[in-house]
Amino acid sequence: MKWPFFIARRYLMAKKSHNVINVISTISMAGIALASFALICTLSVFNGFHSLVQNLLSEFDPQLAVVPAHGRFLDTGDARLDSIMKSGQVETACFSLEEQALIQYGTQQQVCMIKGVDDRFHELTGIEHLLRGNGIFMLKDEVTDYCIMGVGLMGKLDCGINPARGMSLYIPRLDGKSVNPLNPGQSFNHANVFSPGVIFKVNQEKYDENYVLVSLDLAQQLTGRKGQASALELKLKDGVSERMARRRIGQIAGPDFKVLDRVQQQPDVFKVVKLEKFVSYLFLSFILLIACFNIIGSLILLIIDKRTDASLLESMGATRHDVERIFTLNGVMSSFIGALTGLVLGVIAILLQQHFGILKLGDAGNFIVDAYPVVLKMSDLVIVLLTVLAVSYIAILPVGPLSRKLTARE
């Protein structure tokens, strides 16, 4: 039966006999609109930070990485990996080898993570956009090995972009022998490297403070893992769906390998962003619940104001349940209008922030971006709207039994 909906809509739009009911109803809808506005804006800000971090890492991390399902290293001669590199979906592929090492410059020493890559690494990622200095991306030539370190590690070593002398890399040997205290250098593989006149800056502490890029051959020599690598890094051809390519490459690789996208390559970073987004959503939903309880006050006044109408409807054949539905639907429609108003205002604010950067993060130059990054997702709009409707329905559930008691007094 649709007539309870039409009566509820008329009660919502029509002027009440007491102006205070209109005022309280408007305040209730404004509270829901404000909570909805805060929800969509907050979720969009977290989407913006997620996108910002992903864009930063996309210059250093590969689009897809094939890693061993068990253990840390894979065989570069594996036929399945060769099939992946020759597949029609892959544009560029290269092996990488990561291992902890000790880097020394003069009297300064730091534990670091070396990443050995081949000459195609700059084609695979946007590393050249991250370089700072007057040199070029180069990891080896006929006679010399080079290394490119992060800006934070450069500061720890106090060596500058163009060190006056070479640096030394040390990695423990794999023979398992204990360190000889009389000659500890015998227990380490050692290599001298030079800077090509550039460093990289990812704006991520994990990389800037710890990573050193070297050639794959040098990394294999230092680690004693000739013919091995940590991952096969891939760049897909333009127009190739990452999801479909990942599934296809996974079928070629088999159960011995895992195919990771950029989010899966950095699970800790993105888990933190998702967790913060979820916690913010819960807190704002609780505020929304409190705002929805304000509707109960306006509905109680409406029920008292319309007791005569309720009695008249019952005398015309309406049931108690029909009368309850009228007031319940009135509360749901009030919540819906408030939510829709808040979402419209939120979308406008998000679009203004995207184009004009109205809200700044702080002093220019102190942050990666000057203004709060925001990304609007349709899924968030749907989530907020459903949340408002669900929370408001829960909040006004007591209205039905309450209307039965109040209208029974007439």
PyMOL commands that set and color helices and strands:
alter all, ss='L'
color gray80, all
select helices_A, chain A and resi 3-13+19-58+79-85+121-124+127-129+151-157+184-187+205-208+216-223+242-253+262-265+267-305+307-315+320-356+378-395+399-407
alter helices_A, ss='H'
color red, helices_A
select strands_A, chain A and resi 64-68+74-75+90-105+108-117+131-133+148-149+167-172+188-193+198-200+211-215+228-229+231-236+257-260
alter strands_A, ss='S'
color yellow, strands_A
deselect
rebuild
show_as cartoon
